[in-house]
Each structure stands twice: as C-alpha cells, then as structure tokens.
C-alpha cells in the first residue's frame, strides 16, 4: 500500500488520471468496464470470437487468427482466445479484441437491410 504523502506531483497526476478512467469505464460499461480497466493496468488483451454453430471450429480459428493479425496487429494463441458458439448470429462470426469489434456476420447486413 502506497502512502499518498510520499508521492510527488507527477505520480499523483498519473494516479488521478487512472481514477478518472476507472470512474468513466465503470459508469459506461458497469462490470465489463471494471474488468477492462484491470486488463489495461496489467497490459492484458482479451480476445473473444462468437460464431454460428454451423461453422467448423478449425475454420473459425483460422479466420479469427487472420483478423487478429490483419486488423488488430496481434497474434494470440488459440488458448488465449475465448470461442463462443452463438445461434443468435444468422451466419458468420464476430471478432472482439478488448473493446473493439469486427463484425463478419450476416446479422449486421440483415439489420441494415431491414431498416
């Protein structure tokens, strides 16, 4: 535990910025914001892939790795990626890296056409 009296001005300003970021994330994203803040402090990335159950798992893994590499510039191992089957998607998949999303599902196009 750090005593605030022992910190200099720049350290206090850094701590203040972190507290503001925590407040904003938890206010906007609730519980997910708190975990997002903790991951940023630990420099940890979260990788999630949602895919339609009719797709083969090996195909989803291959495509997800390509998206992570080309879009996000990251190369996670399969053990670091959380693969989730979702029947809500009409077909395709959604790839999440931290709080960013690449939507490669037909649900996106369906909603755009429906409007």
Sine and cosine of phi, psi and omega as CSV:
sin_phi,cos_phi,sin_psi,cos_psi,sin_omega,cos_omega
0.00,0.00,0.76,-0.65,-0.04,-1.00
-0.99,-0.10,0.69,-0.72,0.07,-1.00
-0.99,0.11,0.79,-0.62,-0.05,-1.00
-0.91,0.41,-0.43,0.90,-0.01,-1.00
-0.94,0.35,-0.37,0.93,-0.02,-1.00
-1.00,0.04,-0.12,0.99,-0.03,-1.00
-1.00,0.05,0.58,-0.82,0.08,-1.00
-1.00,0.06,0.01,-1.00,-0.11,-0.99
-0.88,0.48,-0.70,0.72,-0.04,-1.00
-0.91,0.40,-0.60,0.80,0.04,-1.00
-0.92,0.39,-0.62,0.78,0.05,-1.00
-0.91,0.40,-0.63,0.78,0.04,-1.00
-0.91,0.42,-0.65,0.76,0.05,-1.00
-0.89,0.45,-0.66,0.75,0.04,-1.00
-0.90,0.43,-0.65,0.76,0.02,-1.00
-0.89,0.45,-0.67,0.74,0.02,-1.00
-0.89,0.45,-0.65,0.76,0.02,-1.00
-0.91,0.42,-0.64,0.77,0.03,-1.00
-0.91,0.41,-0.63,0.78,0.05,-1.00
-0.91,0.42,-0.66,0.75,0.03,-1.00
-0.89,0.45,-0.68,0.74,0.04,-1.00
-0.88,0.48,-0.70,0.71,-0.01,-1.00
-0.88,0.47,-0.72,0.70,-0.03,-1.00
-0.92,0.40,-0.70,0.72,0.00,-1.00
-0.91,0.42,-0.69,0.73,-0.02,-1.00
-0.94,0.33,-0.48,0.88,0.03,-1.00
-0.95,0.30,-0.65,0.76,-0.06,-1.00
-0.99,0.13,-0.65,0.76,-0.15,-0.99
-0.91,-0.41,0.02,1.00,0.00,-1.00
0.83,0.56,-0.81,-0.58,-0.09,-1.00
-0.90,0.43,-0.62,0.79,0.02,-1.00
-0.90,0.44,-0.55,0.84,0.05,-1.00
-0.92,0.40,-0.60,0.80,0.03,-1.00
-0.92,0.39,-0.68,0.73,0.04,-1.00
-0.93,0.37,-0.57,0.82,0.06,-1.00
-0.89,0.45,-0.66,0.75,0.03,-1.00
-0.90,0.44,-0.69,0.73,0.01,-1.00
-0.89,0.45,-0.63,0.78,0.03,-1.00
-0.92,0.40,-0.57,0.82,0.04,-1.00
-0.94,0.34,-0.56,0.83,0.06,-1.00
-0.92,0.40,-0.58,0.81,-0.03,-1.00
-1.00,-0.01,0.00,1.00,-0.06,-1.00
0.84,0.55,0.67,0.74,-0.04,-1.00
-0.94,-0.33,0.74,-0.68,0.03,-1.00
-0.99,-0.13,0.56,-0.83,0.09,-1.00
-0.93,-0.37,0.75,-0.66,-0.02,-1.00
-0.85,-0.52,0.84,-0.55,0.00,-1.00
-0.73,-0.69,0.67,-0.74,0.07,-1.00
-0.77,-0.63,0.85,-0.52,0.12,-0.99
-0.97,-0.23,0.72,-0.69,-0.03,-1.00
-0.62,-0.78,0.38,-0.93,0.03,-1.00
-0.96,0.28,0.63,-0.78,-0.07,-1.00
-0.88,0.48,-0.35,0.94,-0.03,-1.00
-0.97,0.24,-0.24,0.97,0.00,-1.00
-0.98,0.18,0.56,-0.83,0.06,-1.00
-0.96,0.29,0.63,-0.78,-0.06,-1.00
-0.90,0.44,-0.65,0.76,-0.01,-1.00
-0.89,0.45,-0.61,0.80,0.03,-1.00
-0.92,0.40,-0.68,0.73,0.02,-1.00
-0.89,0.46,-0.69,0.73,0.00,-1.00
-0.89,0.46,-0.69,0.73,-0.01,-1.00
-0.90,0.44,-0.73,0.68,-0.01,-1.00
-0.92,0.39,-0.62,0.78,0.01,-1.00
-0.90,0.44,-0.68,0.74,0.03,-1.00
-0.88,0.48,-0.64,0.77,0.05,-1.00
-0.89,0.47,-0.67,0.74,0.01,-1.00
-0.92,0.40,-0.71,0.71,0.02,-1.00
-0.86,0.51,-0.64,0.77,-0.02,-1.00
-0.95,0.32,-0.76,0.65,-0.12,-0.99
-0.97,0.22,-0.61,0.79,-0.08,-1.00
-1.00,-0.01,-0.74,0.67,-0.11,-0.99
-0.99,-0.16,-0.23,0.97,-0.01,-1.00
0.94,0.33,0.46,0.89,-0.03,-1.00
-0.83,-0.56,0.51,-0.86,0.02,-1.00
-0.80,-0.60,0.98,0.18,0.00,-1.00
-0.98,0.20,0.42,-0.91,0.12,-0.99
-0.98,0.18,0.34,-0.94,0.02,-1.00
-0.87,0.49,-0.48,0.88,0.00,-1.00
-0.95,0.32,-0.38,0.92,0.01,-1.00
-1.00,0.09,-0.25,0.97,-0.07,-1.00
-0.99,-0.11,0.72,-0.69,0.08,-1.00
-1.00,-0.09,0.94,-0.35,0.02,-1.00
-1.00,-0.08,0.81,-0.59,-0.04,-1.00
-0.78,-0.62,0.84,-0.55,0.06,-1.00
-0.98,0.18,0.76,-0.65,-0.04,-1.00
-0.69,-0.72,0.90,-0.43,0.02,-1.00
-0.98,0.20,-0.10,0.99,0.05,-1.00
-0.94,0.34,-0.46,0.89,0.06,-1.00
-0.96,0.29,0.68,-0.73,0.03,-1.00
-0.93,0.37,-0.64,0.77,0.10,-0.99
-0.08,-1.00,0.36,-0.93,0.02,-1.00
0.99,-0.13,-0.44,-0.90,-0.04,-1.00
-0.41,-0.91,0.30,-0.95,0.09,-1.00
-0.86,-0.51,0.71,-0.70,-0.04,-1.00
-0.88,-0.47,0.85,-0.53,-0.01,-1.00
-0.93,-0.37,0.71,-0.70,0.18,-0.98
-0.79,-0.62,0.92,-0.39,-0.13,-0.99
0.83,0.56,-0.92,-0.39,-0.03,-1.00
-0.94,-0.34,0.26,0.97,-0.01,-1.00
-0.96,-0.29,0.50,-0.86,-0.13,-0.99
-0.74,-0.67,0.66,-0.75,0.24,-0.97
-0.89,-0.45,0.91,-0.41,-0.07,-1.00
-0.99,-0.13,0.93,-0.38,0.03,-1.00
-0.89,-0.47,0.61,0.79,-0.03,-1.00
-0.94,-0.34,0.35,-0.94,0.06,-1.00
-0.97,0.23,-0.24,0.97,0.03,-1.00
-0.88,0.47,-0.61,0.80,0.04,-1.00
-0.88,0.48,-0.74,0.68,0.00,-1.00
-0.93,0.38,-0.61,0.79,0.03,-1.00
-0.87,0.50,-0.70,0.72,0.01,-1.00
-0.92,0.38,-0.56,0.83,0.03,-1.00
-0.94,0.34,-0.63,0.78,0.01,-1.00
-0.95,0.32,-0.58,0.82,-0.05,-1.00
-0.90,0.43,-0.46,0.89,-0.05,-1.00
-0.94,0.35,0.00,0.00,0.00,0.00
